[in-house]
């Protein structure tokens, strides 16, 4: 009677140690991306509402251009972790190098589209005449840093798969510090305005990519992995990431639709929406720290053939996700009076923010479950299901969001639609996790 509870307790402690050791450093690295945008929002917000509205639209487009390729991190983490579990470090790092080469190719392609197409993309969002010039300026300059951003994604996936989340933390701290200093110096010190903020972000991202490449190349040489591009390996990375690309495009479509709806509500609403998205992204990445641990741990267990260990780790991480979501929700609700003045002095923007922030707070426990299960299924390489589930979620969200302005709803109603979207995601992911069909063992899926 006593041995079974003791064994269960020991297992929970083991999983807790693994989760904490990977999730805590991952949290610091993950929040760097939304913190980049939040720093830009804080600096630009005091230049004026049109500038902040322009940043909101440009940042949404930029994040879309980069985040659709987040599979460079997620798919690489899962594939590398499986090979680590199987004991083949050379193949693990070779897999990561293929992902980095793919990142460079994709980055060049994105620049070729975004740089000349910036005015059309901004106009597509329905930006006002006052906000559009600022959005175009920020988008064009920031697009030059996209290859570096994608290299950061791929290299981060390599290190996570190798069960190393500390190095990404150190790089992220350096990048965030440089970005904050460059933003203040270039925007106000050099008087470059919104262009200075964009250049600061580009320089910081390039520095982060260089730091990652030094670490990954050193690891490749240590384990005898080739650094040369391999066409077959790059194609394999692209094929493995295709379902996650569909999943991410669907998610980004949700965020773009939300921003487009907010833009049609007016400059004050889209400015408030940008601040909310910055906070929402920060909270999402905080919860995703557990999911990142899940990707690395689940991939390693499945690569080693330990299906039971993978399922136990999944259950424990869901518990962590729920508790973390509740804590974050309470913090958002309590800190509203302190948070809002940091980003705007406009009373109209403040009035739009106040009730919508409560909606964000309420949705956090749901988000905790969503991000954890998303990470578990990614770690298992269950990309096709994730793609179909997110397409179904998009189909539910789109008509609801588009009805918000038609029915006279405001920003708060839009964020209730966002909460509905998260609830649908939770249902689809929970059904898959419960089925156990994601548990496939071996060095490759």
N, C-alpha and C positions, 0 to 999 in steps of 0.2 A: 504493500500500500504506500509505503513511504518512498520507495525507489522511483516509481513513475513520476510523482510530483517533483522529486529532486532532479530527475533527468530533464523534465520539462523546464524547470527553473534554470538549470544549467544551460539548456539550449537557448532560452530567451536571453540570458546574459551574454552568451557568445554572439548571438545575432545583434544584440544592442551594442556590443563593443565594435563589431564590424561596421554597423550603420553609423555610429558616432565618429569612428576614426576616418570614415570616408565622407560623411555628410557635412561635418563641421567645416573642414577646409573647402569642400565643394560649395558651401553656402557663400563663403567669401568671394570665390571666383565667379559664381553665378550672378551675384548682385552687381558685379562690375558693369555689365551691359546696361541694365536699367539705370544704374547710378550715373553712367555717362550721360544718358538722356536727361536724368533729373538735374544734374549739374548744368547742362545746357539750358534746361527750362528755368532754373533758378537765376542764371546769369542773364538770359535773354528776356525773362519775364519782367525785369525792371527797366528794360528799354521801352516797353509799351505793349499793349494788347495786340496790335497788328503783327508785331514781330513774333510774339508768342504763338499767335494763331498760325503764322507762316511756318514756324518751327514745328508745330503740331502736325501739320500736313506733310512737311518734308520728312520728319522723323518717322511717321507712319509708313511712308513710301520706302524710305531707306531701310527700316527694320524689316519690311516685307521683302525687299531685294536680297537681304542677307539671311533672314530667318527661314525663307523657303528652303535654304540649303543646310538647315540645322542637322539634317541627316548625316552630314560630314562628321559631326560629333557623335550623334546617337548611334548610328549604324557602326561606326568605327569602334566605339566603346564596346558594343556587344560582340563584334567579330574578334577584336583583340582579346577581350576577356575570356571568350570560349577557348582560344588557343593557349592562353595562360593557364586555364584550368586543365587543358590537355597536356601541359608541360612543354610546349613548343614556343619558346620566346623569340627565336629567329623569325618564324613564320608570323608571329604576332606583330613584330615591328615592321616586317615587310608589308603586311596588310595596312599598317598605319601610313607608311610612305606612299603607297598607292593612293590613299585618301588625300594626302597633302598635295600630290601632283594634280589630282582631280580638282581640288580647291583652287589652285592657280588657274587652271583652264576655265573653270566656271566664273571666277572673278573677272577675268579679261572679257568674257562674253557679257557679263552684267554691265560693266563699264560702257561697252559698245552700245548698249541699249539705253542706259539711263542718261548718259552725258548729253546726247543730242535730243533725247525725248523728254527732258525735264519739264519744259513748258506744257507740253501736252498732258503729261502725267499729273501735274499740279492742277491743270484746268479740269481734268477728269474728276477730281475730288470736289469740284464746285467751289474753289477758293474765291474769296472776295477780291476785288481789285486792289484793296489795301494790303491784303496778306500775301497775294500771289508772288510779287517780286521777291519778298523775303524767302518764301518757300523755294523758289527756283534757285536763288543764290546758294542757300544751304544745301540743297539736294545735289547740285552740280559739283560743288567742292567736295562734299562728303563722299560722293561716289568714287573718288580717286582712292579712297581707303578700303574699298570693298574687297580686293584680293587679299589684303592683309587680314581683314576680318574673317574671311573664309579659311585662311591658313590657321588662324587662331582656333577656329572651330575644329578643324581636322586634327591638329596637334593636341588639342585638349582631349579629344576622344582617344587618341593613342595613350596618353598618360593615364586617363581614367581606366581604360582597359587593363593597363599594367598595375592597377590598384594604387595609383599615385594621384591624389587630389591636392597634395600640399604644394607641389610646384606650380600648378595653375593658380593657386591662391597667391603665391608670392608675385607671380607675373601680373595678376589682376590688381594687386595693391599698387605696384609700380605704375601700371597703366592708368589707374584711377587718379593717383596723385599727380601724374604728369598732365592728364587731361584737365583736372581742376585748375592747376597753375597756369597752363597754356590758355584756357578759356578766359580767365580773369585778365591775364596779361595782354592777350591779343584783342579781346573785346573792348576793354576799358583803357588799358595802358597804351596799346597801339592805336586805339580808336577805330578798329576794323568792323565793329558791330557784329551782326550775325555771321558775316564771313569769317571773322576771327574765331568764333566758336566752332565753325565747321573745320577750319584748318587745324585747330587744336586737337580735335577728335581724330583727324587723319594722322597727324604726327604721332599721337599716343598709340593708335592701333598698329602703325608700322613698327614702332618700338616693341610692342608686345609680340608681334609675329616674329621678329628677329630673335627675341629671347627664346621663344618656343622652338624655333628651328635649331638653335644651338644645342638645346637639351635633347631633342629627338635625334639629331645627327650623331651626337655623342653616343646615345644608346644603340643606334644602328651599327656603328663601328665596333662597339663593345661586343655585340652578339653576332657580328658577321653578316648583317642584313644589307642588301644592296640599296644604294641611294638612287640608282638610275630609274627613270620612268619606265614602267612596264605596261604596254598597251592592253594586254589581257587582264592584268590586275586592275588597271584603271576602269576598264569596262565592267569587271566584276563588281567593283565598288559602286559604280553608277547603277547597275542592275539591282544590287541589294538595297540601294537607297531609294529606288523609284517609288515603292509603296509609301515610304515615309515622306517622300516629296509630295505625293498626293495628299497625305494626311496633313502636312504642314501648310500646303497651299490652301486647303479647306479652312484651316484654323486662321491663316492670315486673311482669307477672304472674309471671315467673320469680323475680324478687327478692322479691315478696310471698310466694310459696309457700315460698321458702327461709327467710324470716323466720318464717312461721307454723310451719314444721317445727321451727326452732330454739326457738320459744316453747314448744312442747310438750315439748321436752327439759328445760326448767327455766329458772329465772331466771339462773343462772350461765351457761348455754349461750347464752341470748338476749342477755345482756350482752356475752359474748365475741363473739357473732355481729355485734352492732352495731359493735364496734371493728373487726372484720375488714371489714365492709361500708364503714366509713369509709375504711380503708386502701385497699380494693379500688377504691372510687370515686376516690380520689386518684390511684392508679396508672392507672386507666382514663382519667381526664381528662388526665393527663400524656401518655399515648399518643395520645389524641384530638387533641392539639395538631397532630400531623402530619395527622390526618384533616381538621381545620379548614382547614389550608393546602390540603389536597387539594380540599375543596369550593370554595374561592375560585378556585384555579388551574384546576381542571377546568372549572368553569362558565365562566370567562373564555375558555379555549381553545376550548371548544365554541361559545360565543357568537360568537367571531371566525372560526369555520369551520375551525379547526386540529385535525383529528382525530388526526393523527400526534403533535402536541405533547401532546395529552391522554393518549395511550397511553404515550408516553415518561415523562411525569410520573407516571403510575400506577405503572409499573415501578420508578422510582426511589424513590417513597414507600414501596412495599412493603419495599424493602431497608432503608430507614430504620426502618420499623416493627419488623422482625426484630431489628436491632441494638439498638434502644431497649428492646425487651422483654427481651432477654438481660441487658442492663445493670441494668434495674430488678429483675429476678428475683434477681440476685446481691446487690444492695443489700438487698432484703428479707430474704434468708436470713442475711446477715452481721449486720444491725442488729437482729435479733430481741431480744437481751438488753437493748438500749437502748430499744427501742420499747415493750415491754409495760409497764414500770413507769410510763410517762407517763400511762396511762389507767386503771389499777386497782391497788389494793393487796390485792385479794382473791385468796388462793392458789388457790381453786377455779377462778376465772375465768382466772387465769394458766395453770393446767394445761390448760385447754381451748384456750387460744390458741396455745400453743407448737407443737404438731404441725400445726394448721390453717394457721398462717402459712407453713410449708414448702410446703403445697399451693398457696397463693397465689403463692409464689415460682416454683414449677415452671410455673405456667400463664401466666406473663407473655410469653414468646415467642409463644405462640398468640394472646394478646390483642393483641400488636403487629400481627399480620397482620389480625386481625378489625377492629380500629378503623380502620386505614388503608383497607382495602377498603370498609368501611361508608361512610367519608367520600367516597371516590371515586365510589361509586354514587349517593350523595346529591347530590354536585356535578353529576352527570350528569342528575339528575332521575329516576332509575330507581326511584321509590318503590314501584310495584306489585310488582316482584320482591322488594324488601326486605321488604315486608309478608308475602308468601307464604313466604319463607325463614325469617322469624322465627316464623311460626305453626308451621312444621314443626319448628323447634328446640324450641318450647314443648311440642309433642306428644311429643318424645323425653324432655325433661327431667322433666316432671311425674310420670310413674309411677316414675321412678328416685328422685326426691327423696322422694316419699311412702313409698317402701319403706324409707327410712333408719331411722325409728324402729321400724317393724314388724320389721325384721331385727336390731334392737338396736344399730344404728350410732349414732355420736355426731356431734359437730360436724365432725370431720375427714372422716367419710364424706360428710356433707352438702356439704362443699367440694370433694370429688372429683366429686360430681354436678354442681357448678357448673363444674368444669373440663371435664367431658363436654359440657356445654351450649356452652362456648366452642369446643370442637373441632368440633361440628356446625355452628356458625355459620361457622367458618373454611372448612369444606368447601363450603358453599352459596355463600359469597361468592367463593371462588376459582374455582368453576365458572363463575359469571357473568362475572367479570373476564376469564377466559380466552376466553370465547365472543366478546367484542367487541360484543355486542348493545346494550351501554349507550352506545355512541358515536353520539350523535345531535346534529348541529350545528344552529346557528341561534340567534336571540335568544330564542326560546321552543322548548320541546321538543314 
